[in-house]
Amino acid sequence: GLSITLICESKGKPLPDPVLWTKDGGELPDPERMVVNGRELHINPLNRTDNGTYRCEAENSIGLNSAEYVLIIHDPNTLAGRNVPDHAVIGGIVAVVVFVTLCSIILLGRYLARHKGTYLTNEAKGAE
């Protein structure tokens, strides 16, 4: 899967350390995939639940500063219009086949019902 690294750039004297990372105002929800290494937040692998606002806070004896990243993850299959499950496609094909078959049966039945008497009439006319 794909991964991403967010970097918290901070300057100051003394250099702000450590950096605190949060997601949507709370703790990072998945510490196994979301690993903080110094000023960097590594997320591996990415998934759609990682969408959100990531905030890094850096503090030293002079003050506190923060920055935010808004992470939006798109499913590439959705963007390409290929996110249709196979069973949905098969179901659609079966529905079309059933519809065409029913229409054919109805039309054939109406045709035979209309012409049933015609055959008898023609035979009767030929016998006369």
Backbone as a printed PyTorch tensor [residue, N CA C, xyz], in Angstrom:
tensor([[[  0.8090,  -1.1910,   0.0000],
         [  0.0000,   0.0000,   0.0000],
         [  0.8500,   1.2520,   0.0000]],

        [[  0.1900,   2.3590,  -0.1930],
         [  0.8620,   3.6540,  -0.2060],
         [  1.1240,   4.1290,   1.2130]],

        [[  2.1190,   4.9970,   1.3420],
         [  2.4250,   5.5860,   2.6420],
         [  2.6570,   7.0800,   2.4560]],

        [[  2.7020,   7.7850,   3.5780],
         [  2.9570,   9.2260,   3.5310],
         [  3.7760,   9.6000,   4.7610]],

        [[  4.5840,  10.6390,   4.6090],
         [  5.3330,  11.1930,   5.7300],
         [  5.0110,  12.6820,   5.8230]],

        [[  4.4860,  13.0910,   6.9690],
         [  4.2210,  14.5040,   7.2420],
         [  5.3800,  15.0250,   8.0850]],

        [[  5.8770,  16.1960,   7.7340],
         [  7.0320,  16.7610,   8.4370],
         [  6.6230,  18.0620,   9.1180]],

        [[  6.9620,  18.1730,  10.3860],
         [  6.6680,  19.3720,  11.1650],
         [  7.9250,  20.2380,  11.1880]],

        [[  7.9160,  21.2780,  10.3730],
         [  9.0610,  22.1940,  10.3230],
         [  8.9500,  23.1620,  11.4970]],

        [[ 10.0050,  23.2560,  12.2800],
         [  9.9840,  24.2020,  13.3960],
         [ 11.3710,  24.8190,  13.5660]],

        [[ 11.3670,  26.0840,  13.9680],
         [ 12.6070,  26.8250,  14.2080],
         [ 12.4950,  27.5050,  15.5600]],

        [[ 13.5940,  27.8610,  16.0920],
         [ 13.5840,  28.6050,  17.3440],
         [ 14.8550,  28.3840,  18.1310]],

        [[ 15.0630,  29.2670,  19.1080],
         [ 16.1900,  29.1210,  20.0240],
         [ 15.6330,  29.2230,  21.4210]],

        [[ 15.6640,  28.1920,  22.1640],
         [ 16.1630,  26.8560,  21.8210],
         [ 15.2320,  26.1500,  20.8340]],

        [[ 15.7760,  25.1790,  20.1130],
         [ 15.0120,  24.4290,  19.1150],
         [ 13.8610,  23.6920,  19.7950]],

        [[ 12.6360,  23.8890,  19.2990],
         [ 11.4810,  23.2010,  19.8960],
         [ 11.6190,  21.6820,  19.7850]],

        [[ 11.4170,  21.0390,  20.9120],
         [ 11.5170,  19.5820,  20.9140],
         [ 10.8430,  19.0740,  22.1650]],

        [[ 10.1020,  18.0310,  22.1940],
         [  9.6950,  17.2160,  21.0420],
         [  8.4930,  17.8290,  20.3280]],

        [[  8.0660,  17.1760,  19.2660],
         [  6.8950,  17.5970,  18.4900],
         [  5.7340,  16.6810,  18.8630]],

        [[  4.5540,  17.2640,  19.0630],
         [  3.3560,  16.4840,  19.3820],
         [  2.4540,  16.4330,  18.1540]],

        [[  2.0640,  15.2280,  17.7440],
         [  1.1570,  15.0420,  16.6020],
         [ -0.2110,  14.6060,  17.1020]],

        [[ -1.2740,  15.2060,  16.5320],
         [ -2.6470,  14.7990,  16.8480],
         [ -3.4270,  14.6530,  15.5450]],

        [[ -4.5360,  13.9250,  15.6250],
         [ -5.4340,  13.7870,  14.4700],
         [ -6.8290,  14.1910,  14.9200]],

        [[ -7.4250,  15.1350,  14.2060],
         [ -8.7850,  15.6100,  14.4930],
         [ -8.9600,  15.9880,  15.9640]],

        [[ -7.9350,  16.5930,  16.5460],
         [ -8.0200,  17.0830,  17.9180],
         [ -7.7650,  16.0460,  18.9880]],

        [[ -7.4520,  14.8190,  18.6200],
         [ -7.2000,  13.7720,  19.6080],
         [ -5.9050,  13.0330,  19.3130]],

        [[ -5.6980,  11.9650,  20.0470],
         [ -4.4950,  11.1610,  19.8430],
         [ -4.5260,  10.4830,  18.4790]],

        [[ -3.3510,  10.0700,  18.0200],
         [ -3.2790,   9.3060,  16.7720],
         [ -3.9770,   7.9680,  17.0030]],

        [[ -4.9560,   7.6110,  16.1590],
         [ -5.8040,   6.4550,  16.4280],
         [ -5.1500,   5.0910,  16.2090]],

        [[ -4.0870,   5.0250,  15.4250],
         [ -3.5060,   3.7210,  15.0990],
         [ -1.9820,   3.7910,  15.2040]],

        [[ -1.4450,   3.6600,  16.4250],
         [ -0.0010,   3.8210,  16.6050],
         [  0.8430,   2.7710,  15.8770]],

        [[  0.2420,   1.6740,  15.4790],
         [  1.0040,   0.6630,  14.7300],
         [  1.2960,   1.1400,  13.3120]],

        [[  0.3760,   1.8970,  12.7230],
         [  0.5680,   2.4080,  11.3560],
         [  1.0390,   3.8520,  11.3480]],

        [[  0.7720,   4.5780,  12.4160],
         [  1.1150,   6.0060,  12.5060],
         [  2.2730,   6.1660,  13.4840]],

        [[  3.4710,   6.2550,  12.9240],
         [  4.6770,   6.2550,  13.7510],
         [  5.3140,   7.6440,  13.7260]],

        [[  5.5510,   8.1860,  14.9250],
         [  6.2210,   9.4810,  15.0520],
         [  7.7110,   9.2200,  15.2510]],

        [[  8.5040,   9.8970,  14.4120],
         [  9.9580,   9.7850,  14.5100],
         [ 10.5250,  11.2020,  14.4780]],

        [[ 10.8000,  11.7440,  15.6520],
         [ 11.2770,  13.1260,  15.7270],
         [ 10.1900,  14.0870,  15.2780]],

        [[ 10.4350,  14.8130,  14.1990],
         [  9.4730,  15.7810,  13.6620],
         [  8.5770,  15.1770,  12.5880]],

        [[  8.7650,  13.9140,  12.2820],
         [  8.0370,  13.2770,  11.1790],
         [  6.9540,  12.3330,  11.6890]],

        [[  5.8520,  12.3250,  10.9560],
         [  4.7740,  11.3660,  11.1980],
         [  4.6760,  10.4900,   9.9550]],

        [[  4.9610,   9.2080,  10.1150],
         [  4.8850,   8.2460,   9.0120],
         [  3.5780,   7.4690,   9.1470]],

        [[  2.8140,   7.3940,   8.0620],
         [  1.5830,   6.5970,   8.0440],
         [  1.7540,   5.5510,   6.9500]],

        [[  1.7610,   4.2780,   7.3630],
         [  1.9930,   3.1900,   6.4140],
         [  1.2870,   1.9220,   6.8850]],

        [[  0.4100,   1.3590,   6.0660],
         [ -0.0870,   1.8540,   4.7850],
         [ -1.2460,   2.8250,   5.0000]],

        [[ -1.4960,   3.6420,   3.9960],
         [ -2.6170,   4.5840,   4.0400],
         [ -3.9260,   3.8590,   3.7810]],

        [[ -4.9900,   4.3240,   4.4030],
         [ -6.3340,   3.8750,   4.0260],
         [ -7.2990,   5.0430,   4.1890]],

        [[ -8.5450,   4.8410,   3.7520],
         [ -9.5080,   5.9480,   3.7450],
         [ -9.8380,   6.4680,   5.1380]],

        [[ -9.6500,   5.6510,   6.1690],
         [ -9.9370,   6.1270,   7.5280],
         [ -8.8930,   7.1330,   8.0050]],

        [[ -7.8200,   7.2890,   7.2470],
         [ -6.7860,   8.2570,   7.6190],
         [ -7.1510,   9.6820,   7.2190]],

        [[ -8.2650,   9.8710,   6.5120],
         [ -8.7170,  11.2250,   6.1800],
         [ -8.8770,  12.0250,   7.4660]],

        [[ -8.4610,  13.2750,   7.4300],
         [ -8.6520,  14.1100,   8.6100],
         [ -7.6280,  15.2230,   8.6780]],

        [[ -7.6620,  15.9390,   9.8020],
         [ -6.7490,  17.0530,  10.0330],
         [ -5.6770,  16.6210,  11.0280]],

        [[ -4.4490,  16.6710,  10.5810],
         [ -3.3040,  16.3230,  11.4210],
         [ -2.6410,  17.6190,  11.8660]],

        [[ -2.3290,  17.6770,  13.1420],
         [ -1.7520,  18.9010,  13.7080],
         [ -0.4460,  18.5430,  14.4130]],

        [[  0.5600,  19.3460,  14.1490],
         [  1.8050,  19.1770,  14.8980],
         [  2.0150,  20.4220,  15.7530]],

        [[  2.4590,  20.1950,  16.9700],
         [  2.7320,  21.2880,  17.8990],
         [  4.1870,  21.1970,  18.3370]],

        [[  4.8610,  22.3140,  18.2430],
         [  6.2530,  22.3960,  18.6860],
         [  6.3400,  23.4690,  19.7670]],

        [[  7.0410,  23.1530,  20.8390],
         [  7.0930,  24.0750,  21.9800],
         [  8.5260,  24.1750,  22.5060]],

        [[  8.8990,  25.3820,  22.8550],
         [ 10.1500,  25.5880,  23.5910],
         [  9.8580,  26.5180,  24.7680]],

        [[ 10.8860,  26.9850,  25.4320],
         [ 10.6710,  27.8220,  26.6220],
         [ 10.0790,  29.1840,  26.2850]],

        [[ 10.1330,  29.5850,  25.0240],
         [  9.6040,  30.8820,  24.6020],
         [  8.1190,  30.8050,  24.2640]],

        [[  7.6900,  29.7060,  23.6740],
         [  6.2830,  29.6160,  23.2880],
         [  5.9360,  28.3320,  22.5560]],

        [[  4.7220,  28.3370,  22.0240],
         [  4.1600,  27.1620,  21.3400],
         [  3.7020,  27.5850,  19.9560]],

        [[  3.9450,  26.7400,  18.9670],
         [  3.4540,  26.9980,  17.6210],
         [  2.9400,  25.6910,  17.0480]],

        [[  2.0370,  25.8040,  16.0820],
         [  1.4600,  24.5890,  15.5040],
         [  1.2090,  24.7910,  14.0180]],

        [[  1.0430,  23.6720,  13.3340],
         [  0.6990,  23.6750,  11.9100],
         [ -0.2570,  22.5180,  11.6730]],

        [[ -1.0880,  22.6610,  10.6470],
         [ -2.0650,  21.6160,  10.3460],
         [ -1.9200,  21.1320,   8.9120]],

        [[ -2.1450,  19.8520,   8.7450],
         [ -2.2400,  19.2190,   7.4300],
         [ -3.6420,  18.6440,   7.3160]],

        [[ -4.2890,  18.8610,   6.1900],
         [ -5.5740,  18.2080,   5.9280],
         [ -5.2970,  17.1050,   4.9230]],

        [[ -5.5060,  15.8790,   5.3490],
         [ -5.2160,  14.7150,   4.5150],
         [ -6.5190,  14.1650,   3.9610]],

        [[ -6.6000,  14.0920,   2.6350],
         [ -7.7740,  13.5310,   1.9620],
         [ -7.2860,  12.4030,   1.0710]],

        [[ -7.7800,  11.2140,   1.3280],
         [ -7.3650,  10.0500,   0.5530],
         [ -8.5140,   9.6250,  -0.3330]],

        [[ -8.2270,   9.5520,  -1.6290],
         [ -9.2220,   9.1220,  -2.6070],
         [ -8.9120,   7.7000,  -3.0320]],

        [[ -9.9580,   6.8960,  -3.1770],
         [ -9.8030,   5.5470,  -3.7070],
         [ -9.5980,   5.6620,  -5.2090]],

        [[ -8.4580,   5.1880,  -5.7580],
         [ -8.2170,   5.3360,  -7.1970],
         [ -9.2730,   4.6470,  -8.0480]],

        [[ -9.8690,   3.5740,  -7.5380],
         [-10.9210,   2.8950,  -8.3020],
         [-12.1580,   3.7670,  -8.4320]],

        [[-12.4770,   4.5270,  -7.3840],
         [-13.6320,   5.4140,  -7.4350],
         [-13.4010,   6.5300,  -8.4370]],

        [[-12.2080,   7.0990,  -8.4480],
         [-11.9040,   8.1850,  -9.3700],
         [-11.9800,   7.7210, -10.8110]],

        [[-11.6040,   6.4740, -11.0680],
         [-11.6120,   5.9560, -12.4410],
         [-12.9640,   5.3590, -12.8040]],

        [[-13.9130,   5.3530, -11.8760],
         [-15.2330,   4.7950, -12.1550],
         [-15.2420,   3.2790, -12.2030]],

        [[-14.2620,   2.6430, -11.5480],
         [-14.1720,   1.1880, -11.5920],
         [-14.5400,   0.5590, -10.2620]],

        [[-15.2260,   1.2840,  -9.4220],
         [-15.5390,   0.7750,  -8.1000],
         [-16.8850,   0.0500,  -8.0780]],

        [[-17.2340,  -0.6040,  -9.1710],
         [-18.4910,  -1.3360,  -9.2510],
         [-18.1880,  -2.8010,  -8.9670]],

        [[-18.7900,  -3.3700,  -7.9320],
         [-18.5240,  -4.7720,  -7.6190],
         [-18.9670,  -5.6910,  -8.7570]],

        [[-18.2340,  -6.7980,  -8.9100],
         [-18.5430,  -7.7490,  -9.9770],
         [-19.9620,  -8.2840,  -9.8580]],

        [[-20.4300,  -8.5650,  -8.6330],
         [-21.7710,  -9.1210,  -8.4790],
         [-22.8440,  -8.1290,  -8.9290]],

        [[-22.5550,  -6.8260,  -8.8370],
         [-23.5180,  -5.8260,  -9.3140],
         [-23.6080,  -5.8530, -10.8350]],

        [[-22.4810,  -6.0220, -11.4970],
         [-22.4720,  -6.1030, -12.9620],
         [-23.1990,  -7.3630, -13.4190]],

        [[-22.9040,  -8.4810, -12.7810],
         [-23.5590,  -9.7420, -13.1380],
         [-25.0610,  -9.6370, -12.8980]],

        [[-25.4550,  -9.0500, -11.7700],
         [-26.8810,  -8.8690, -11.4810],
         [-27.5690,  -8.0140, -12.5250]],

        [[-26.8940,  -6.9640, -12.9800],
         [-27.4610,  -6.1080, -14.0260],
         [-27.6420,  -6.8560, -15.3310]],

        [[-26.6620,  -7.6710, -15.7010],
         [-26.7620,  -8.4550, -16.9380],
         [-27.8990,  -9.4620, -16.8360]],

        [[-28.0050, -10.1490, -15.7010],
         [-29.0900, -11.1220, -15.5080],
         [-30.4420, -10.4220, -15.5850]],

        [[-30.5670,  -9.2510, -14.9900],
         [-31.8350,  -8.5170, -15.0340],
         [-32.2150,  -8.1640, -16.4640]],

        [[-31.2510,  -7.7440, -17.2700],
         [-31.5340,  -7.4070, -18.6710],
         [-31.9650,  -8.6490, -19.4440]],

        [[-31.2680,  -9.7700, -19.2340],
         [-31.6240, -11.0170, -19.9340],
         [-33.0290, -11.4620, -19.5470]],

        [[-33.3630, -11.4130, -18.2650],
         [-34.7070, -11.8010, -17.8170],
         [-35.7510, -10.8660, -18.4200]],

        [[-35.4930,  -9.5730, -18.4410],
         [-36.4280,  -8.6100, -19.0090],
         [-36.6680,  -8.8910, -20.4900]],

        [[-35.6040,  -9.1010, -21.2500],
         [-35.7390,  -9.3770, -22.6870],
         [-36.4950, -10.6850, -22.9090]],

        [[-36.2080, -11.7050, -22.1020],
         [-36.9040, -12.9910, -22.2320],
         [-38.3930, -12.8290, -21.9530]],

        [[-38.7500, -12.1230, -20.8900],
         [-40.1640, -11.9150, -20.5710],
         [-40.8740, -11.1370, -21.6790]],

        [[-40.2300, -10.1070, -22.1940],
         [-40.8290,  -9.3360, -23.2930],
         [-41.0370, -10.2240, -24.5140]],

        [[-40.0690, -11.0770, -24.8130],
         [-40.1900, -11.9780, -25.9640],
         [-41.3430, -12.9570, -25.7790]],

        [[-41.4760, -13.5070, -24.5790],
         [-42.5680, -14.4530, -24.3030],
         [-43.9170, -13.7560, -24.4370]],

        [[-44.0220, -12.5460, -23.9020],
         [-45.2870, -11.8020, -23.9940],
         [-45.6250, -11.4980, -25.4470]],

        [[-44.6530, -11.0190, -26.2050],
         [-44.9030, -10.7110, -27.6210],
         [-45.2560, -11.9670, -28.4150]],

        [[-44.5550, -13.0670, -28.1640],
         [-44.8530, -14.3230, -28.8570],
         [-46.2520, -14.8110, -28.4950]],

        [[-46.6120, -14.7100, -27.2190],
         [-47.9530, -15.1240, -26.7940],
         [-49.0370, -14.2920, -27.4510]],

        [[-48.8480, -12.9990, -27.5310],
         [-49.8360, -12.1270, -28.1850],
         [-49.9290, -12.4410, -29.6750]],

        [[-48.7870, -12.6810, -30.2910],
         [-48.7810, -13.0050, -31.7240],
         [-49.5490, -14.2990, -31.9820]],

        [[-49.2550, -15.3260, -31.1810],
         [-49.9310, -16.6150, -31.3750],
         [-51.4220, -16.5090, -31.0770]],

        [[-51.7900, -15.7190, -30.0670],
         [-53.2040, -15.5590, -29.7350],
         [-53.9510, -14.8560, -30.8620]],

        [[-53.3360, -13.8910, -31.5030],
         [-53.9860, -13.1690, -32.6030],
         [-54.1200, -14.0430, -33.8480]],

        [[-53.1350, -14.8670, -34.1040],
         [-53.1300, -15.6330, -35.3480],
         [-53.6690, -17.0500, -35.1990]],

        [[-54.0860, -17.4400, -34.0300],
         [-54.6030, -18.7890, -33.8190],
         [-55.8660, -19.0040, -34.6470]],

        [[-56.7670, -18.0750, -34.5890],
         [-58.0010, -18.1860, -35.3650],
         [-57.7520, -18.0430, -36.8550]],

        [[-56.7400, -17.3120, -37.2370],
         [-56.4440, -17.0900, -38.6490],
         [-56.0780, -18.3940, -39.3280]],

        [[-55.3020, -19.2410, -38.6570],
         [-54.9080, -20.5050, -39.2690],
         [-56.1280, -21.3930, -39.5000]],

        [[-57.0110, -21.4210, -38.5030],
         [-58.2130, -22.2400, -38.6610],
         [-59.0780, -21.6970, -39.7870]],

        [[-59.1720, -20.3850, -39.8640],
         [-59.9900, -19.7710, -40.9070],
         [-59.4100, -20.0730, -42.2740]],

        [[-58.0910, -19.9810, -42.4060],
         [-57.4700, -20.2630, -43.6960],
         [-57.6700, -21.7220, -44.0830]],

        [[-57.5550, -22.6280, -43.1230],
         [-57.7710, -24.0430, -43.4280],
         [-59.2230, -24.2660, -43.8190]],

        [[-60.0910, -23.5820, -43.1020],
         [-61.5100, -23.7400, -43.4080],
         [-61.8110, -23.1900, -44.7900]],

        [[-61.2010, -22.0710, -45.1630],
         [-61.4370, -21.4940, -46.4800],
         [-60.8890, -22.4090, -47.5600]],

        [[-59.7530, -23.0330, -47.3030],
         [-59.1730, -23.9270, -48.2980],
         [-60.0060, -25.1750, -48.4960]],

        [[-60.7250, -25.5950, -47.4870],
         [-61.5420, -26.8030, -47.5860],
         [-62.8010, -26.5500, -48.3650]],

        [[-63.2400, -25.3100, -48.4440],
         [-64.4930, -25.0200, -49.1250],
         [-64.3730, -25.1580, -50.5680]]])
